[in-house]
Amino acid sequence: MLLPAARRDALLDRLRRDGRLVVKDVALDLGLSEDSIRRDLRELDAAGLAVRVYGGALPASPAVADYDTRARVARDSKTRVAEAAVALIEPGATVLLDGGTTTLALVDALPRTFAGTLITHSPTIAAALLHHDAEVIMLGGRLFKHSAVACGAAAAEAARGISADVFFLGVTGVHPSAGLTTGDADEAAMKRVLAERAAETFVLASEEKLGAASRFGILPLDAVAGVVADLDGDAALAEELTRAGARLIGTGARRET
């Protein structure tokens, strides 16, 4: 009989390997009761290591950590995603930028001479654009400090007054079955409003977000124009995401459509 700690380690190994966990299957394989597996999953969920869903669990995204911690995670991957995303921006375009550390990397990759219009609901992103030539429009509202973005009714109302050619959407999870997710319900709602205001939406998906999920859904994979994904040669996950409706845009030498 596996001890509780060993059971939880086994469950995490399966999540990392398979990208999902079905309670009935795991209980049968390990010779344990479904109640025991559910209890372990509740503990893993409470510890931020898994996301419970109907019938099982999905891998939890590490991208729900605090802002300073996220800024230190997967820096090279975020740079690759940012450079691929900048290549999608047409000269003179009106670009809507989400908050988050991958979007901040996009700002770093964007030439300062870009002469279009940049709209954001993130004071952090707006401040990073101070020395760019582009016109910068900032949407206000209640500050959601975890992601340094404006959310709530005032922010949503402000967003409904603008329109953009392209929106770069930040997420904490990109998963074949869970779709595009984030860790806060109000932030998820704000992201949906912003996506409605752009002709095209592209997801910024650095490596730590791929194959992971968070609590609140934003959009299904087939509701966006593309996912700029730093998959690092993970052909199995790429195939699953494509089957689920994602149009993948790779980074660097791995770029594809």
SULGI-V180077 format. One record per backbone hydrogen bond with DSSP energy under -1.0 kcal/mol. NH is the residue of the N-H (numbers start at 1). CO is the residue of the C=O. E is the energy in kcal/mol with one decimal. If there is no record, write none. Layout:
nh: (NH,NH)
co: (CO,CO)
e: (E,E)
//
This chain:
nh: (7,8,9,10,11,12,13,14,15,16,17,18,19,21,23,26,27,28,29,30,32,37,38,39,40,41,42,43,44,45,46,47,48,49,51,53,56,57,58,60,61,65,70,71,72,73,78,79,80,81,82,83,84,85,86,87,88,89,93,95,96,97,98,104,105,106,107,108,109,110,114,117,118,119,120,126,127,128,130,132,133,135,137,139,142,144,148,149,150,151,156,157,158,159,160,161,162,164,165,166,167,168,169,172,173,174,175,179,180,181,182,188,189,190,191,192,193,194,195,196,197,198,199,202,203,204,205,209,211,212,213,216,218,223,225,226,227,228,229,229,230,231,234,235,238,239,240,241,242,243,244,245,246,249,254,255)
co: (3,4,5,6,7,8,9,10,11,12,13,14,15,57,55,22,23,24,25,26,27,33,34,35,36,37,38,39,40,41,42,43,45,44,58,56,53,21,51,49,213,62,66,67,69,70,74,75,76,77,78,79,80,81,82,83,85,86,90,117,166,119,168,100,101,102,103,104,105,106,111,93,135,95,137,122,123,124,127,129,112,116,118,120,151,149,144,144,121,142,152,153,154,155,156,158,159,197,94,94,200,96,202,181,181,209,179,175,219,173,216,184,185,186,187,188,189,190,191,192,194,195,164,167,226,169,228,206,174,209,59,182,180,220,201,201,247,203,227,249,205,229,231,233,234,235,236,237,238,239,240,242,241,227,251,252)
e: (-2.6,-2.4,-2.0,-2.2,-2.4,-2.4,-2.2,-2.0,-2.3,-2.5,-2.1,-3.3,-2.1,-2.1,-2.6,-2.4,-2.7,-1.9,-2.5,-2.7,-2.0,-1.7,-2.6,-2.4,-2.2,-2.4,-2.2,-1.7,-2.4,-2.6,-2.4,-1.6,-1.6,-2.9,-2.7,-2.1,-2.2,-2.0,-2.3,-1.0,-1.6,-1.3,-2.5,-1.9,-1.4,-1.3,-2.5,-2.0,-2.1,-2.4,-2.6,-2.3,-1.9,-2.3,-2.5,-1.2,-1.9,-1.7,-1.9,-3.4,-3.1,-3.4,-1.8,-1.6,-1.5,-1.6,-2.2,-1.8,-1.7,-1.5,-1.9,-2.0,-3.1,-3.1,-2.3,-2.5,-2.4,-1.6,-1.4,-1.8,-3.2,-1.7,-2.9,-2.7,-1.5,-3.7,-1.1,-1.5,-2.6,-3.2,-2.4,-2.5,-2.2,-2.3,-1.7,-1.3,-1.7,-2.5,-2.4,-1.4,-2.4,-2.5,-2.8,-2.6,-1.6,-2.5,-2.3,-2.4,-2.3,-2.1,-2.6,-2.1,-2.1,-2.1,-2.3,-1.8,-1.9,-2.4,-2.3,-1.6,-1.1,-1.1,-1.9,-2.9,-2.4,-2.6,-2.5,-1.9,-3.0,-1.3,-2.5,-2.6,-3.4,-1.7,-1.9,-1.2,-2.8,-2.7,-1.1,-1.7,-2.1,-1.4,-1.2,-1.9,-2.2,-2.3,-2.0,-2.8,-2.2,-2.5,-1.6,-1.5,-2.5,-2.9,-2.3,-1.5)
//
